[in-house]
Amino acid sequence: MKKRFSEVQILGFLQAAEAGVAVTDLCRRHGFSEASYYLWRRKFGGMTVPDAKRLKALEQENARLKKLLAETLLEQAVTQEVLRKKW
């Protein structure tokens, strides 16, 4: 899924809002909703660029591990089903 804004851009928006730019003006100028701003603030609030990049890397690794676990569990279930059948 392609995201419209990178983590660096999002952190820039959050820093601009902290510096005193009105949230509504910021949203209108850059073309995103206030709901998006508040979701980003909840997720990225207080982070720096390296922190955000590390978070993204950890999320990708977590997704890879979940997929690997699901494949392993499926393989195990198929193996057990085959072993239960009487030849």
A tleap script that builds the chain and sets N, CA, C and O, in Angstrom:
source leaprc.protein.ff14SB
mol = sequence {
  NMET LYS LYS ARG PHE SER GLU VAL GLN ILE
  LEU GLY PHE LEU GLN ALA ALA GLU ALA GLY
  VAL ALA VAL THR ASP LEU CYS ARG ARG HIE
  GLY PHE SER GLU ALA SER TYR TYR LEU TRP
  ARG ARG LYS PHE GLY GLY MET THR VAL PRO
  ASP ALA LYS ARG LEU LYS ALA LEU GLU GLN
  GLU ASN ALA ARG LEU LYS LYS LEU LEU ALA
  GLU THR LEU LEU GLU GLN ALA VAL THR GLN
  GLU VAL LEU ARG LYS LYS CTRP
}
set mol.1.N position { 0.848 -1.180 0.000 }
set mol.1.CA position { 0.000 0.000 0.000 }
set mol.1.C position { 0.893 1.243 0.000 }
set mol.1.O position { 1.760 1.398 0.860 }
set mol.2.N position { 0.672 2.106 -0.957 }
set mol.2.CA position { 1.455 3.340 -1.084 }
set mol.2.C position { 0.831 4.404 -0.194 }
set mol.2.O position { -0.363 4.690 -0.282 }
set mol.3.N position { 1.647 4.972 0.650 }
set mol.3.CA position { 1.165 6.048 1.516 }
set mol.3.C position { 1.449 7.378 0.845 }
set mol.3.O position { 2.425 7.530 0.110 }
set mol.4.N position { 0.597 8.314 1.108 }
set mol.4.CA position { 0.719 9.620 0.470 }
set mol.4.C position { 1.844 10.451 1.052 }
set mol.4.O position { 2.503 11.201 0.332 }
set mol.5.N position { 2.067 10.325 2.353 }
set mol.5.CA position { 3.098 11.112 3.028 }
set mol.5.C position { 4.088 10.172 3.714 }
set mol.5.O position { 3.700 9.147 4.275 }
set mol.6.N position { 5.353 10.531 3.663 }
set mol.6.CA position { 6.381 9.736 4.338 }
set mol.6.C position { 6.403 10.100 5.829 }
set mol.6.O position { 5.805 11.088 6.256 }
set mol.7.N position { 7.100 9.284 6.590 }
set mol.7.CA position { 7.219 9.568 8.022 }
set mol.7.C position { 7.925 10.893 8.264 }
set mol.7.O position { 7.590 11.616 9.202 }
set mol.8.N position { 8.898 11.212 7.422 }
set mol.8.CA position { 9.633 12.477 7.568 }
set mol.8.C position { 8.690 13.657 7.351 }
set mol.8.O position { 8.740 14.640 8.090 }
set mol.9.N position { 7.828 13.557 6.334 }
set mol.9.CA position { 6.864 14.636 6.074 }
set mol.9.C position { 5.883 14.770 7.241 }
set mol.9.O position { 5.578 15.877 7.685 }
set mol.10.N position { 5.398 13.633 7.726 }
set mol.10.CA position { 4.444 13.655 8.839 }
set mol.10.C position { 5.071 14.312 10.068 }
set mol.10.O position { 4.434 15.126 10.736 }
set mol.11.N position { 6.317 13.953 10.360 }
set mol.11.CA position { 7.002 14.574 11.501 }
set mol.11.C position { 7.167 16.072 11.284 }
set mol.11.O position { 7.093 16.849 12.236 }
set mol.12.N position { 7.391 16.481 10.036 }
set mol.12.CA position { 7.468 17.909 9.727 }
set mol.12.C position { 6.154 18.617 10.000 }
set mol.12.O position { 6.144 19.723 10.540 }
set mol.13.N position { 5.045 17.988 9.631 }
set mol.13.CA position { 3.726 18.567 9.896 }
set mol.13.C position { 3.497 18.701 11.403 }
set mol.13.O position { 3.007 19.727 11.875 }
set mol.14.N position { 3.853 17.668 12.142 }
set mol.14.CA position { 3.659 17.699 13.595 }
set mol.14.C position { 4.517 18.784 14.245 }
set mol.14.O position { 4.071 19.467 15.167 }
set mol.15.N position { 5.742 18.936 13.763 }
set mol.15.CA position { 6.620 19.975 14.308 }
set mol.15.C position { 6.098 21.371 13.973 }
set mol.15.O position { 6.196 22.287 14.790 }
set mol.16.N position { 5.547 21.529 12.776 }
set mol.16.CA position { 4.974 22.829 12.401 }
set mol.16.C position { 3.807 23.178 13.311 }
set mol.16.O position { 3.662 24.325 13.732 }
set mol.17.N position { 2.974 22.188 13.613 }
set mol.17.CA position { 1.835 22.429 14.503 }
set mol.17.C position { 2.316 22.776 15.911 }
set mol.17.O position { 1.732 23.634 16.574 }
set mol.18.N position { 3.371 22.117 16.365 }
set mol.18.CA position { 3.925 22.412 17.685 }
set mol.18.C position { 4.528 23.811 17.723 }
set mol.18.O position { 4.562 24.451 18.774 }
set mol.19.N position { 5.009 24.285 16.560 }
set mol.19.CA position { 5.626 25.611 16.492 }
set mol.19.C position { 4.583 26.725 16.447 }
set mol.19.O position { 4.928 27.905 16.514 }
set mol.20.N position { 3.305 26.349 16.334 }
set mol.20.CA position { 2.268 27.367 16.411 }
set mol.20.C position { 1.396 27.521 15.180 }
set mol.20.O position { 0.485 28.349 15.184 }
set mol.21.N position { 1.641 26.760 14.130 }
set mol.21.CA position { 0.789 26.821 12.944 }
set mol.21.C position { -0.543 26.163 13.298 }
set mol.21.O position { -0.569 25.088 13.899 }
set mol.22.N position { -1.644 26.809 12.925 }
set mol.22.CA position { -2.967 26.265 13.218 }
set mol.22.C position { -3.161 24.945 12.473 }
set mol.22.O position { -2.791 24.821 11.305 }
set mol.23.N position { -3.737 23.972 13.153 }
set mol.23.CA position { -3.928 22.644 12.572 }
set mol.23.C position { -4.804 22.723 11.327 }
set mol.23.O position { -4.510 22.066 10.329 }
set mol.24.N position { -5.868 23.512 11.368 }
set mol.24.CA position { -6.746 23.618 10.198 }
set mol.24.C position { -6.005 24.196 9.004 }
set mol.24.O position { -6.185 23.729 7.879 }
set mol.25.N position { -5.169 25.212 9.233 }
set mol.25.CA position { -4.383 25.790 8.134 }
set mol.25.C position { -3.381 24.779 7.591 }
set mol.25.O position { -3.206 24.661 6.379 }
set mol.26.N position { -2.737 24.067 8.471 }
set mol.26.CA position { -1.758 23.060 8.072 }
set mol.26.C position { -2.421 21.976 7.222 }
set mol.26.O position { -1.882 21.569 6.193 }
set mol.27.N position { -3.582 21.518 7.656 }
set mol.27.CA position { -4.310 20.475 6.926 }
set mol.27.C position { -4.725 20.973 5.538 }
set mol.27.O position { -4.560 20.267 4.543 }
set mol.28.N position { -5.254 22.167 5.484 }
set mol.28.CA position { -5.706 22.730 4.205 }
set mol.28.C position { -4.531 22.928 3.254 }
set mol.28.O position { -4.643 22.622 2.066 }
set mol.29.N position { -3.429 23.423 3.747 }
set mol.29.CA position { -2.263 23.728 2.923 }
set mol.29.C position { -1.657 22.460 2.311 }
set mol.29.O position { -1.211 22.475 1.163 }
set mol.30.N position { -1.642 21.360 3.082 }
set mol.30.CA position { -0.971 20.150 2.615 }
set mol.30.C position { -1.936 19.056 2.144 }
set mol.30.O position { -1.500 18.011 1.659 }
set mol.31.N position { -3.226 19.292 2.283 }
set mol.31.CA position { -4.215 18.373 1.727 }
set mol.31.C position { -4.454 17.088 2.506 }
set mol.31.O position { -4.556 16.016 1.910 }
set mol.32.N position { -4.544 17.177 3.811 }
set mol.32.CA position { -4.928 16.017 4.615 }
set mol.32.C position { -5.952 16.459 5.644 }
set mol.32.O position { -6.092 17.650 5.922 }
set mol.33.N position { -6.667 15.496 6.208 }
set mol.33.CA position { -7.750 15.825 7.142 }
set mol.33.C position { -7.215 16.031 8.555 }
set mol.33.O position { -6.105 15.621 8.896 }
set mol.34.N position { -8.037 16.673 9.350 }
set mol.34.CA position { -7.667 16.859 10.763 }
set mol.34.C position { -7.614 15.510 11.481 }
set mol.34.O position { -6.814 15.312 12.395 }
set mol.35.N position { -8.478 14.587 11.053 }
set mol.35.CA position { -8.460 13.249 11.657 }
set mol.35.C position { -7.107 12.582 11.417 }
set mol.35.O position { -6.557 11.941 12.312 }
set mol.36.N position { -6.577 12.735 10.212 }
set mol.36.CA position { -5.257 12.175 9.911 }
set mol.36.C position { -4.198 12.808 10.805 }
set mol.36.O position { -3.328 12.122 11.340 }
set mol.37.N position { -4.285 14.128 10.959 }
set mol.37.CA position { -3.314 14.822 11.806 }
set mol.37.C position { -3.322 14.245 13.224 }
set mol.37.O position { -2.264 13.978 13.793 }
set mol.38.N position { -4.515 14.054 13.791 }
set mol.38.CA position { -4.591 13.573 15.169 }
set mol.38.C position { -4.171 12.100 15.285 }
set mol.38.O position { -3.615 11.697 16.307 }
set mol.39.N position { -4.432 11.296 14.244 }
set mol.39.CA position { -3.929 9.919 14.243 }
set mol.39.C position { -2.407 9.911 14.207 }
set mol.39.O position { -1.760 9.153 14.930 }
set mol.40.N position { -1.844 10.764 13.356 }
set mol.40.CA position { -0.380 10.860 13.262 }
set mol.40.C position { 0.215 11.342 14.576 }
set mol.40.O position { 1.249 10.841 15.020 }
set mol.41.N position { -0.442 12.315 15.193 }
set mol.41.CA position { 0.078 12.850 16.457 }
set mol.41.C position { 0.090 11.772 17.531 }
set mol.41.O position { 1.014 11.690 18.341 }
set mol.42.N position { -0.966 10.936 17.522 }
set mol.42.CA position { -1.018 9.855 18.507 }
set mol.42.C position { 0.078 8.820 18.227 }
set mol.42.O position { 0.679 8.284 19.158 }
set mol.43.N position { 0.337 8.540 16.940 }
set mol.43.CA position { 1.318 7.520 16.594 }
set mol.43.C position { 2.749 8.040 16.660 }
set mol.43.O position { 3.625 7.355 17.188 }
set mol.44.N position { 3.004 9.236 16.136 }
set mol.44.CA position { 4.356 9.754 15.992 }
set mol.44.C position { 4.713 10.876 16.962 }
set mol.44.O position { 5.833 11.385 16.916 }
set mol.45.N position { 3.794 11.272 17.834 }
set mol.45.CA position { 4.044 12.392 18.733 }
set mol.45.C position { 5.300 12.196 19.566 }
set mol.45.O position { 5.453 11.172 20.232 }
set mol.46.N position { 6.189 13.164 19.531 }
set mol.46.CA position { 7.417 13.116 20.318 }
set mol.46.C position { 8.545 12.321 19.684 }
set mol.46.O position { 9.615 12.187 20.278 }
set mol.47.N position { 8.323 11.794 18.490 }
set mol.47.CA position { 9.373 11.009 17.821 }
set mol.47.C position { 10.281 11.892 16.984 }
set mol.47.O position { 9.910 12.987 16.559 }
set mol.48.N position { 11.466 11.386 16.766 }
set mol.48.CA position { 12.387 12.019 15.822 }
set mol.48.C position { 12.402 11.169 14.549 }
set mol.48.O position { 11.820 10.085 14.516 }
set mol.49.N position { 13.058 11.656 13.522 }
set mol.49.CA position { 13.113 10.931 12.251 }
set mol.49.C position { 13.722 9.530 12.418 }
set mol.49.O position { 13.158 8.567 11.900 }
set mol.50.N position { 14.852 9.387 13.123 }
set mol.50.CA position { 15.392 8.022 13.303 }
set mol.50.C position { 14.429 7.094 14.057 }
set mol.50.O position { 14.355 5.901 13.765 }
set mol.51.N position { 13.696 7.649 15.023 }
set mol.51.CA position { 12.715 6.843 15.754 }
set mol.51.C position { 11.629 6.337 14.811 }
set mol.51.O position { 11.237 5.172 14.878 }
set mol.52.N position { 11.143 7.213 13.933 }
set mol.52.CA position { 10.080 6.840 12.995 }
set mol.52.C position { 10.575 5.783 12.006 }
set mol.52.O position { 9.843 4.851 11.675 }
set mol.53.N position { 11.802 5.927 11.541 }
set mol.53.CA position { 12.358 4.935 10.615 }
set mol.53.C position { 12.520 3.588 11.320 }
set mol.53.O position { 12.263 2.541 10.725 }
set mol.54.N position { 12.937 3.612 12.560 }
set mol.54.CA position { 13.081 2.375 13.337 }
set mol.54.C position { 11.718 1.722 13.555 }
set mol.54.O position { 11.601 0.500 13.468 }
set mol.55.N position { 10.683 2.524 13.837 }
set mol.55.CA position { 9.334 2.011 14.013 }
set mol.55.C position { 8.856 1.329 12.733 }
set mol.55.O position { 8.269 0.248 12.785 }
set mol.56.N position { 9.102 1.950 11.603 }
set mol.56.CA position { 8.697 1.372 10.319 }
set mol.56.C position { 9.412 0.043 10.077 }
set mol.56.O position { 8.793 -0.921 9.627 }
set mol.57.N position { 10.698 -0.009 10.370 }
set mol.57.CA position { 11.461 -1.249 10.190 }
set mol.57.C position { 10.929 -2.349 11.103 }
set mol.57.O position { 10.821 -3.503 10.689 }
set mol.58.N position { 10.599 -1.998 12.336 }
set mol.58.CA position { 10.066 -2.991 13.266 }
set mol.58.C position { 8.692 -3.489 12.827 }
set mol.58.O position { 8.389 -4.673 12.974 }
set mol.59.N position { 7.862 -2.601 12.289 }
set mol.59.CA position { 6.543 -3.007 11.797 }
set mol.59.C position { 6.680 -3.960 10.612 }
set mol.59.O position { 5.931 -4.932 10.512 }
set mol.60.N position { 7.626 -3.692 9.719 }
set mol.60.CA position { 7.851 -4.582 8.583 }
set mol.60.C position { 8.352 -5.947 9.044 }
set mol.60.O position { 7.908 -6.975 8.534 }
set mol.61.N position { 9.261 -5.962 9.990 }
set mol.61.CA position { 9.784 -7.218 10.527 }
set mol.61.C position { 8.678 -8.005 11.220 }
set mol.61.O position { 8.605 -9.226 11.086 }
set mol.62.N position { 7.826 -7.317 11.954 }
set mol.62.CA position { 6.713 -7.964 12.640 }
set mol.62.C position { 5.760 -8.604 11.632 }
set mol.62.O position { 5.304 -9.729 11.840 }
set mol.63.N position { 5.457 -7.898 10.546 }
set mol.63.CA position { 4.582 -8.440 9.508 }
set mol.63.C position { 5.214 -9.685 8.871 }
set mol.63.O position { 4.518 -10.667 8.613 }
set mol.64.N position { 6.513 -9.649 8.619 }
set mol.64.CA position { 7.217 -10.794 8.032 }
set mol.64.C position { 7.153 -12.000 8.966 }
set mol.64.O position { 6.908 -13.122 8.522 }
set mol.65.N position { 7.373 -11.766 10.258 }
set mol.65.CA position { 7.341 -12.861 11.227 }
set mol.65.C position { 5.936 -13.439 11.387 }
set mol.65.O position { 5.784 -14.651 11.540 }
set mol.66.N position { 4.913 -12.593 11.355 }
set mol.66.CA position { 3.536 -13.084 11.440 }
set mol.66.C position { 3.203 -13.967 10.243 }
set mol.66.O position { 2.555 -15.003 10.392 }
set mol.67.N position { 3.641 -13.563 9.070 }
set mol.67.CA position { 3.402 -14.357 7.867 }
set mol.67.C position { 4.114 -15.700 7.967 }
set mol.67.O position { 3.544 -16.736 7.625 }
set mol.68.N position { 5.345 -15.683 8.429 }
set mol.68.CA position { 6.112 -16.911 8.595 }
set mol.68.C position { 5.445 -17.848 9.589 }
set mol.68.O position { 5.388 -19.057 9.360 }
set mol.69.N position { 4.941 -17.306 10.689 }
set mol.69.CA position { 4.247 -18.111 11.692 }
set mol.69.C position { 2.976 -18.719 11.109 }
set mol.69.O position { 2.694 -19.897 11.331 }
set mol.70.N position { 2.209 -17.927 10.366 }
set mol.70.CA position { 0.972 -18.428 9.769 }
set mol.70.C position { 1.264 -19.569 8.793 }
set mol.70.O position { 0.552 -20.572 8.777 }
set mol.71.N position { 2.307 -19.415 7.983 }
set mol.71.CA position { 2.669 -20.471 7.037 }
set mol.71.C position { 3.094 -21.738 7.766 }
set mol.71.O position { 2.740 -22.843 7.355 }
set mol.72.N position { 3.845 -21.580 8.839 }
set mol.72.CA position { 4.299 -22.736 9.619 }
set mol.72.C position { 3.129 -23.451 10.279 }
set mol.72.O position { 3.074 -24.681 10.281 }
set mol.73.N position { 2.195 -22.689 10.836 }
set mol.73.CA position { 1.033 -23.303 11.477 }
set mol.73.C position { 0.164 -24.028 10.454 }
set mol.73.O position { -0.367 -25.101 10.742 }
set mol.74.N position { 0.015 -23.454 9.269 }
set mol.74.CA position { -0.759 -24.103 8.213 }
set mol.74.C position { -0.089 -25.405 7.790 }
set mol.74.O position { -0.757 -26.427 7.632 }
set mol.75.N position { 1.214 -25.370 7.608 }
set mol.75.CA position { 1.963 -26.567 7.225 }
set mol.75.C position { 1.831 -27.654 8.295 }
set mol.75.O position { 1.682 -28.835 7.980 }
set mol.76.N position { 1.886 -27.243 9.541 }
set mol.76.CA position { 1.751 -28.195 10.644 }
set mol.76.C position { 0.352 -28.818 10.652 }
set mol.76.O position { 0.214 -30.022 10.866 }
set mol.77.N position { -0.672 -28.015 10.424 }
set mol.77.CA position { -2.039 -28.522 10.412 }
set mol.77.C position { -2.247 -29.503 9.264 }
set mol.77.O position { -2.902 -30.530 9.442 }
set mol.78.N position { -1.705 -29.203 8.101 }
set mol.78.CA position { -1.824 -30.106 6.954 }
set mol.78.C position { -1.109 -31.416 7.239 }
set mol.78.O position { -1.626 -32.488 6.923 }
set mol.79.N position { 0.068 -31.340 7.830 }
set mol.79.CA position { 0.833 -32.546 8.159 }
set mol.79.C position { 0.070 -33.416 9.152 }
set mol.79.O position { 0.020 -34.636 8.993 }
set mol.80.N position { -0.521 -32.808 10.166 }
set mol.80.CA position { -1.286 -33.564 11.156 }
set mol.80.C position { -2.503 -34.216 10.520 }
set mol.80.O position { -2.853 -35.343 10.868 }
set mol.81.N position { -3.146 -33.524 9.599 }
set mol.81.CA position { -4.336 -34.070 8.930 }
set mol.81.C position { -3.953 -35.289 8.095 }
set mol.81.O position { -4.670 -36.290 8.088 }
set mol.82.N position { -2.824 -35.204 7.393 }
set mol.82.CA position { -2.373 -36.329 6.589 }
set mol.82.C position { -2.008 -37.526 7.479 }
set mol.82.O position { -2.313 -38.671 7.143 }
set mol.83.N position { -1.370 -37.260 8.589 }
set mol.83.CA position { -0.962 -38.351 9.485 }
set mol.83.C position { -2.161 -39.014 10.159 }
set mol.83.O position { -2.086 -40.192 10.510 }
set mol.84.N position { -3.268 -38.284 10.349 }
set mol.84.CA position { -4.455 -38.844 10.974 }
set mol.84.C position { -5.190 -39.816 10.060 }
set mol.84.O position { -5.838 -40.748 10.536 }
set mol.85.N position { -5.093 -39.604 8.768 }
set mol.85.CA position { -5.770 -40.490 7.822 }
set mol.85.C position { -5.113 -41.869 7.853 }
set mol.85.O position { -3.897 -42.015 7.982 }
set mol.86.N position { -5.970 -42.857 7.730 }
set mol.86.CA position { -5.443 -44.238 7.702 }
set mol.86.C position { -5.313 -44.651 6.268 }
set mol.86.O position { -6.258 -44.533 5.488 }
set mol.87.N position { -4.157 -45.132 5.919 }
set mol.87.CA position { -3.888 -45.518 4.539 }
set mol.87.C position { -4.312 -46.898 4.359 }
set mol.87.O position { -4.183 -47.446 3.265 }
savepdb mol mol.pdb
quit
